[in-house]
């Protein structure tokens, strides 16, 4: 979460009220989407009258709504912005995914965490006739995928358990992880090794390798997927450094896109 000072002081050439409004929206998202004014005041360091004025404006614009219990929730108008930005994120990622395909020979994907689900926002297919077909827009449960493991790797264990309780852990294949303890152990391995593996867990005969995109504006992951006979342990040693290098370059590109 941003510090009270970092987001409430206007940067050079910035508009302070805009920065404060967007900071409040981010704090609401960090809090699960619904907060009270006193909570926002405590976390942001802003006085209540200032927060109340900003929230009234956000409510009038449809970006925030006031609940019957007088708390404030993120509004439906943000959905349109999120969908548009997700499409653009996929467009920006495609040249980097194309490089992954060129250097690894396997299908490359980019995925985001949307609520409790993983959504694929970009893909460049392998040139091989045998490849994994994960279409853009497809939604899957995080416990079945390498990208899901990467996207949840930094989430506190109690929050991961709560998510898994909401979604359930149905087995997609005989190798799908179906217990919270097993999934949390897989997340610990992501921290230990710096990447995630989906070993026949989403589709039998298919292995995926995934890494996070550092400092992405929204948690994002990229992956390659292919037949288990090609994405072997030996191939993993060669592919993972390429994945990490491309993820770092994509991170830099996204940061430069966001600068004026």
Protein Blocks (a to p, Z undefined) as FASTA:
>chain_A
ZZfklmmpccehiafklmmmmmmmmmmmmnoopacfklmmmmnopafklmmmmmmmmmmn
opaccdfkopacddfklmmmmmmmmmmmmmmmmmmmmmmmmmnopacdddddehjbccdf
bdcddfbfbdcdddehiacdfklpmklmmmmmmgcfklmmmmmmmnopadfbfkbcfbfk
lmmmmmmmmmmnopacdehklbghiacdddddehiabdcdddddddfklmcfklmmmmmm
mmmmmmmmmmmmmmmmmpZZ
